[in-house]
Amino acid sequence: MTLPKGLVWITGASSGIGWATALHLAHHGYQVAASARNANALKALQAKDDHIQAYPLDVADPLARERIYHHIRQDLGPVDVLINNAGYGLRGAIEDVPPHMMRDIYDINVFAPIELAKLVLPEMRQRQEGRIINVSSVVGKVTPPLNGAYASTKYALESLSDALRMEVAPWSIKVILVEPGPIRTNFGANALRESDPLLQQSDSPYAKFYRQFIANPPFKKRDYWGPASVAEVMRRAIEAENPRARYPVHPVTLLMPFLRAHLPDWIGDRIFSEKYGIKSETGA
């Protein structure tokens, strides 16, 4: 049976995909609890639709996660759909990424979604319905160079979602992955800002590759789709009677894994390396 329109809790709602999805769902009759760190942006989002309520939250804070969940539960009732959209990107060669930056990105991109799921699952199991949507990425299937830290978090999220999907199926709870691809948001600019301490290291052996990557990003402006495309897919995933395990959005999310699966590794390595500004020092 399809899930009745109810309460959706979405993280990372202050801009981009989260903002567009919150508005899209509110316009289609859902009650939306919108969370993000930027309280002012959430206040502006709330002002756009009476179906949206703002709940500022740093998803990396364990105490705040639990406190905000109970506030939402008390104010609006049980959560029917959790959309784990909060996350950020990090660019840089694996050798350059310090342990604290690796831990930080895992806290937000991996551990927070799982812990938020643990908060909503008991009531979903009791009611024998509910959906958890984890926003992943094409790099959760194909890892480009200079993206290893970020990509590994999405691989982890994909794997954990697969296990969770099977584990909660006996209670009719659905776990769904949405894989956006290149979408017109601030995500890329924010990733570069987070990565600035890495990309500006002039003494790094990868400094030349960083300069090439920044000067010639792998995707051009014309390649990007608007965030409304993802919002529509989110709603379809919520309303489908038998939702798929994965919802790719942009064609790139299908093309890149296809190429990786059907090309010899050395050819795939060369294609993706050159696209991300890495060329052999020997010219081979």
N, C-alpha and C positions, 0 to 999 in steps of 0.2 A: 504494500500500500504506500501511497505517496505521503510525505511528511506534511502535516498541516502547517499553514503559515503561522509562525510563532516568533520566538526570541532568538536572534542571532547575535553572538558576541564575536566581534572582529577586532583583532589587534593590528597595530601599524596603520591606523585609520586616519592619521593626520595629513596624508597626502597620497598622490599616486593611485595605485591599485586599491588600497584600503579605503581611501576617500571615495573613489568612484563606486566601489562595491557597496559601501554603506548607503550612499544616496540611491543607487539603483535598487537595492533591496527595500529601502524605506518607501520609495515610490511605488513599489509593487506590494505594499501592505505588510511588510515585516516590521516588527519592533527590533530596533538595532541598538545594542550596547557597544559603543565605539571606544576603543582604548588606544592610547599612544602616550609617549612621554610629553609631547607638546600640548600643554593644556590650552593655550590660546587658540591653536589650530582646531582642537576638538570643540572648543566653544563656538567657533565660526561654523564648523560642520553641523553642530546641534541646531544652530539658528536657521539652517536651511530646511529642516523638516521636523515636524512634531514627533515623528516616529523614531527619532534618533536621540539617545541620551549619552552624554559624555562621561567617561570614567578614566581619567588620566592614570597611566600605569607604566612603570618601567618593568618590562616582562622579565628582566634578569634578576629582579628583587623577589626572593621567595616569600617574604612576609607580605609584600605588597600584592603579589599574585593572589594569595589566599584572602587578604582583606578585601580586595576589589571584587573577587568572585562572590563573596558573601554579601557585599553591598548590592551587586546586581541581582543576586538571588532574592534579597529582601525587597528591593525596589520593584523588580519586574517579573519575578517568578523564575521557574526553571529554564535553563539554557537548552534550546532545541538544537542549535547549530553553533559549533565553535569553528571560527575561521582563523587559523594561525597564519597571519600574514606578516607579522613583524619580523624584520630581519635586515641584514645589510651585507654588502659585498666588500671584498678585500682583494686588492691586486698586489702581486709581488711574487718573486721566486721563493720556493720553499726554503732555500738556504738562508734567505734574508728575513723570514718571518720569525720574530722572537716568540718565546713560549707564552708570554702574557697576552699577545695579540691573538694567538691561536686559541687560548682559553676563552678570551672575551667573545670571539665570534661563535664558538661552540655554545657558550652560555645562552646567547640570544637565538641563534639559528637552530639549535638542536635541543638543548636541555629545556628551554622555556616552553616550546610547543608540547613536549611530552608531559611536563609538569602541569601545564594548563589542561591538557587532556585528562590527566588524573583527577583534576578537580571536578570536571563535569561528568565523568563516566559513571560514578555511582548512581546518580539520579537517572541518567539515560538508561542504565541497566534496569533500574527499578521500573521505569515506564516502558521499557522494551522498545525504545525508538530514540533516534538522535543521529546527528551527523557531525563528523569531525573532518574539516577540510584543511589540509596542510599545503601551503603554497611552496612549491618546489622550484625547479629550474631545469632547463635542458642540460646544464652542467652537472646535474645529479645523475646524468647518464653518460655524458662525454666531458672529459676534463681537458680544457685548453691549457697551454702553458701560461704562467703568471697568474693562474686562478686556482692553484691547488688547495689553498686553505679554504676558500669559499666553496669550491666545488665539493670538497670532502664533507662539508657540513650538509650539503644537499644530498649527496650519496647516503649519508647517515640517516637523514630524514626520510628518504625514499625507503630504505631498508626497514627502519622502525615502523613506518606507516604500513608496509606490507605485512609485517608480523602482527601489528595491532589490528589490522583489518580482519585477519583470520581469527584472532583471539576473541574479539567482541561480536563476531557475526552471530553466535547463538542467541544474542539478545536483540537481534535486528538493528544493531548499530552499524552505520556505514562509515568507513574511513576512506577518504578520497584525496588524491593528489591532483593539484592543478599546476600545470607547468606553463608559465606565461610565454617565455621567450623574450625577444627585444621589444619592450613596451616603452612608450614615451612618458617617462616619469623622471624624478630627480635621483633615481637609484644609482645610475652610472656616475653622476657628478658627486653624489655622497660617497660612493665607493672610492673615487679618486681622492677625495678629501681625507677619508679614513686611512688611505694608503700612502698619503704624502710623505710620512717619515721613511717609508721604504723606497718609494719611487724617486725621491730626491737625493738618494745616497750616491754622490759622485764617485765614491771609491768602491762601489759595489761592482763585482765582475759582470753584473747584469745591467749596469747603468745604460749602456748603449741600447739594449733591448727596451728598457723602460722609455727612453726618449722616442724610439720608433713607435712604441705602443701608444704613447700619449699623442704623438703627431698624426698617427694613422690608425684610429680605432677600428676594430674589426667590423663594426656595423656603421653605416652611414645614416643620416637623418631620414632618408627616404625609406629605410628598412623598418623603421619603428611603427608599431601600431599604437592606437590610443588605448588608455586604460579601460575605457568603456567595453572594449572587446573582452577583457578578462572578467569584468563585472557580469556581463551577460552569461559567460561560461559558468561562473560561480552560481548564478541563479539556476541554470540548467542542472547543475550537479546537485543542488539542494532539492529541486522539484522532481527529478527523474525517479520513476518508480523503482527501477533497478539501476542505480548509478554505476558507471564504470569505475574501475580502480584509478584510472588516470585520465585527465583531460588536458591534452596539449592544446595550446591556443594558437600561437604563431607557427607558420610552416617550418620555421627553423627548428622547432622542437621535434619535428619528425625527420627533417633532412639530415641534421648532424648525426643523430644516432644511426640512421640508415647508412650513411657513408662510413662511419666507424665500423659497423657490423659487416660491411661488404667489401671493404678495401683491406689489403694487407696492412699490417701495423706500420711498416716503414713509410708507405705512401700516405696513410692517414697522418702520421707524425709530421711529415714534411708539409702537407697541406695546412694543418692547423698551426704549426710553428710559424710558417711564413705569414699566415693571416694575422698572427699575433705579434709580428715584428721580430721573430727569432730566426736568424739564418746562421748557418755553420761558419765558424771562424776561418775554416779552411776553404770555404767556397764549394765544398763537395755537396 
